[in-house]
């Protein structure tokens, strides 16, 4: 049986590790990485890097490589890839599962302001602060390029290469981050507003706690929905169980 993991996340690596432990000798696992991050953390098993050429290209790849099941474990904001996966799975009849870490939930003391896009987030900033900690990654900085009166600390794994805010300092770093480290960062740069995508997970969550302690507003960009009809699980273990059931039963179960 051949399983394709659309990866690039911690959950995708954990799933690949789970499936290649040796307890499933007849299972072939291929992880696909988009190639947008330099020096990615490579999962075990077979790995391919780069795009498929859209939904039709992915459908061809599934057929040419005799893929029996696909797990979409991409970043919660990789909406285009998820849409392509849903189309390709429907076109080929290959079962598809979405593996999505739960989103963050505001708690007492949080001052969250939700936005539906980077552009909407940029529109909220002038009324919230002047020194922005921007943690939405290196892509999409053009949405903030017109905010000439604001100063930005941009944290990303790789350096931005496109249009960006004129008053900006770039911090190249990769999580997981610590609460004390985030406290120090906010204090050192006199940050008064945080912008983040609702990526979920523990690796980058300490910034939210640090902002809460400091009484800072946080602009939280909502994640796009998983394509309609695609079953969803929250953990690599649940995804592995879904695959095991499909192997043993000869059919992949629906997940309510």
C-alpha positions as CSV (number, residue, x, y, z in Angstrom):
1,X,0.0,0.0,0.0
2,X,1.3,3.4,-1.0
3,X,0.4,6.5,1.2
4,X,1.2,10.0,0.2
5,X,1.6,12.6,3.0
6,X,1.3,16.2,1.9
7,X,3.6,17.5,4.6
8,X,5.9,20.2,5.8
9,X,4.5,20.3,9.4
10,X,5.4,18.8,12.7
11,X,2.3,16.6,12.5
12,X,3.3,15.3,9.0
13,X,6.8,14.3,10.3
14,X,5.3,12.6,13.3
15,X,2.9,10.7,11.0
16,X,5.7,9.6,8.7
17,X,7.7,8.4,11.8
18,X,4.7,6.5,13.0
19,X,4.1,4.8,9.7
20,X,7.8,3.9,9.1
21,X,8.6,2.3,12.5
22,X,8.8,-1.2,11.0
23,X,5.5,-2.5,12.3
24,X,4.0,-1.9,8.8
25,X,6.4,-3.7,6.5
26,X,4.0,-3.6,3.5
27,X,3.4,0.1,3.7
28,X,5.2,2.5,1.4
29,X,5.2,6.1,2.6
30,X,6.0,9.2,0.5
31,X,6.1,12.7,2.0
32,X,5.8,15.6,-0.3
33,X,7.3,19.0,0.7
34,X,6.5,22.2,-1.1
35,X,10.1,23.4,-1.1
36,X,9.3,26.9,0.1
37,X,11.5,26.6,3.2
38,X,15.3,26.3,3.0
39,X,16.8,23.3,4.8
40,X,13.5,21.7,5.9
41,X,13.4,19.1,8.6
42,X,13.2,15.9,6.5
43,X,10.8,13.1,7.5
44,X,11.7,9.4,7.3
45,X,10.7,7.4,4.2
46,X,10.6,8.6,0.6
47,X,10.5,12.3,0.1
48,X,9.7,14.5,-2.9
49,X,10.2,18.3,-3.0
50,X,8.3,20.7,-5.2
51,X,4.8,21.3,-6.6
52,X,2.7,18.9,-8.6
53,X,1.5,21.3,-11.3
54,X,-1.9,22.1,-9.8
55,X,-4.8,19.8,-9.1
56,X,-4.5,18.0,-12.4
57,X,-0.8,17.4,-11.9
58,X,-1.4,15.9,-8.5
59,X,-4.1,13.6,-9.9
60,X,-1.7,12.4,-12.6
61,X,1.0,11.8,-9.9
62,X,-1.5,9.7,-7.8
63,X,-2.2,7.5,-10.7
64,X,1.3,7.2,-12.0
65,X,2.6,6.2,-8.5
66,X,-0.3,4.0,-7.6
67,X,-1.2,5.9,-4.4
68,X,-3.8,4.2,-2.3
69,X,-4.5,7.0,0.2
70,X,-3.5,10.6,0.8
71,X,-3.1,12.5,4.1
72,X,-3.2,16.2,3.8
73,X,-1.0,17.3,6.7
74,X,0.0,20.6,5.2
75,X,0.0,23.9,7.2
76,X,-3.5,25.1,8.2
77,X,-3.0,28.0,5.8
78,X,-2.0,26.0,2.8
79,X,-5.4,26.5,1.3
80,X,-4.5,26.1,-2.3
81,X,-2.7,22.8,-1.7
82,X,-5.7,21.5,0.3
83,X,-8.1,22.5,-2.5
84,X,-5.9,20.7,-5.1
85,X,-5.8,17.6,-2.9
86,X,-9.5,17.5,-2.6
87,X,-10.0,17.9,-6.3
88,X,-7.4,15.3,-7.2
89,X,-8.7,12.8,-4.7
90,X,-12.3,13.2,-6.0
91,X,-11.1,12.9,-9.6
92,X,-9.1,9.7,-9.0
93,X,-11.2,8.1,-6.2
94,X,-8.2,8.0,-3.9
95,X,-9.3,8.3,-0.2
96,X,-8.2,11.6,1.4
97,X,-7.9,12.6,5.1
98,X,-7.0,16.0,6.5
99,X,-4.7,16.1,9.5
100,X,-5.1,19.5,11.2
101,X,-3.8,20.6,14.6
102,X,-6.6,22.4,16.6
103,X,-6.6,26.1,16.4
104,X,-5.8,28.4,19.3
105,X,-8.6,29.5,21.7
106,X,-8.6,32.8,23.5
107,X,-8.6,32.7,27.3
108,X,-9.2,35.2,30.0
109,X,-6.9,38.2,29.7
110,X,-6.5,37.9,25.9
111,X,-7.2,40.9,23.7
112,X,-7.7,39.3,20.3
113,X,-8.9,41.0,17.2
114,X,-9.9,38.5,14.4
115,X,-9.1,39.1,10.7
116,X,-10.1,37.1,7.7
117,X,-7.0,37.9,5.7
118,X,-3.6,39.6,5.8
119,X,-5.1,42.7,4.2
120,X,-7.8,42.9,6.9
121,X,-5.1,42.5,9.6
122,X,-3.1,45.3,8.1
123,X,-6.2,47.5,8.2
124,X,-6.6,46.9,11.9
125,X,-3.1,47.8,12.9
126,X,-3.0,51.6,12.9
127,X,-5.7,51.7,15.6
128,X,-3.9,49.1,17.8
129,X,-0.2,50.0,17.9
130,X,2.9,51.4,16.3
131,X,5.5,48.7,16.9
132,X,4.3,45.4,15.4
133,X,5.6,41.9,15.9
134,X,4.6,40.2,12.7
135,X,4.7,36.4,12.8
136,X,2.8,35.5,9.6
137,X,5.9,34.2,7.7
138,X,7.9,35.7,4.9
139,X,5.1,35.4,2.3
140,X,2.4,38.0,2.2
141,X,4.4,40.9,3.5
142,X,3.1,43.1,0.7
143,X,-0.2,43.4,2.5
144,X,1.6,45.5,5.1
145,X,3.9,47.5,2.7
146,X,1.7,50.6,2.8
147,X,1.9,51.1,6.6
148,X,4.8,53.5,6.4
149,X,4.2,55.0,9.9
150,X,4.5,51.6,11.7
151,X,7.6,49.7,12.6
152,X,7.7,45.9,12.1
153,X,9.7,43.1,13.6
154,X,9.2,40.2,11.1
155,X,10.1,36.7,12.3
156,X,10.4,34.0,9.7
157,X,12.4,30.9,8.9
158,X,13.8,32.3,5.6
159,X,14.5,35.9,4.6
160,X,11.7,37.8,2.9
161,X,12.3,38.5,-0.8
162,X,9.2,40.3,-1.9
163,X,7.6,43.7,-1.2
164,X,7.6,44.5,2.5
165,X,7.0,47.3,5.0
166,X,9.7,50.1,4.7
167,X,10.4,50.2,8.4
168,X,11.2,46.6,9.2
169,X,13.7,44.4,11.0
170,X,13.9,40.7,10.1
171,X,14.5,38.0,12.7
172,X,15.4,34.7,11.2
173,X,14.4,31.9,13.6
174,X,12.5,28.7,13.8
175,X,10.3,27.4,16.7
176,X,9.7,25.9,19.1
177,X,10.0,29.1,21.2
178,X,10.0,29.6,25.0
179,X,7.8,31.9,27.0
180,X,10.7,33.6,28.6
181,X,12.3,34.1,25.2
182,X,9.1,35.7,23.9
183,X,8.8,37.9,26.9
184,X,12.3,39.2,26.4
185,X,11.7,39.7,22.6
186,X,8.6,41.9,23.2
187,X,10.4,43.9,25.9
188,X,13.6,44.4,23.9
189,X,11.8,45.7,20.8
190,X,9.1,47.6,22.7
191,X,6.4,45.7,20.8
192,X,2.8,47.0,21.4
193,X,0.9,44.7,19.0
194,X,1.3,41.1,17.8
195,X,0.0,39.7,14.4
196,X,-0.2,36.0,14.0
197,X,-2.0,33.4,11.9
198,X,-4.1,30.9,13.8
199,X,-1.6,28.1,13.1
200,X,-2.3,26.2,16.4
201,X,0.1,24.0,18.1
202,X,2.6,24.4,20.9
203,X,5.7,25.4,19.1
204,X,4.8,29.0,18.6
205,X,2.0,29.5,21.2
206,X,4.3,31.1,23.8
207,X,4.0,34.4,22.0
208,X,0.3,34.5,22.8
209,X,1.0,34.0,26.5
210,X,3.7,36.7,26.5
211,X,1.3,39.1,24.8
212,X,-1.4,38.3,27.3
213,X,1.0,39.0,30.2
214,X,2.0,42.3,28.7
215,X,-1.6,43.3,28.0
216,X,-0.9,43.6,24.2
217,X,-3.6,43.4,21.5
218,X,-3.2,40.4,19.2
219,X,-4.5,40.3,15.6
220,X,-5.4,36.7,14.8
221,X,-5.9,35.7,11.2
222,X,-8.5,33.0,10.8
223,X,-7.5,29.8,9.1
224,X,-9.3,28.8,5.8
225,X,-11.7,25.9,6.2
226,X,-10.8,22.3,5.1
227,X,-12.5,21.6,1.7
228,X,-16.1,20.3,2.1
229,X,-16.5,16.6,2.5
230,X,-12.9,15.8,3.5
231,X,-12.8,14.0,6.9
232,X,-10.5,15.6,9.5
233,X,-8.5,14.3,12.4
234,X,-6.4,16.3,14.9
235,X,-3.4,14.1,15.7
236,X,-0.9,11.9,13.8
237,X,-2.0,9.0,15.9
238,X,-5.6,9.3,14.7
239,X,-4.4,9.6,11.1
240,X,-2.4,6.4,11.5
241,X,-5.4,4.6,13.0
242,X,-7.5,5.7,10.0
243,X,-4.9,4.2,7.6
244,X,-4.6,1.0,9.7
245,X,-8.4,0.6,9.5
246,X,-8.3,1.1,5.8
247,X,-5.6,-1.5,5.4
248,X,-7.3,-4.1,7.6
249,X,-10.9,-3.5,6.5
250,X,-10.1,-2.9,2.8
251,X,-12.0,0.4,2.9
252,X,-11.4,3.7,4.7
253,X,-13.9,4.6,7.4
254,X,-15.9,7.8,7.4
255,X,-15.1,10.2,10.3
256,X,-18.0,12.0,11.8
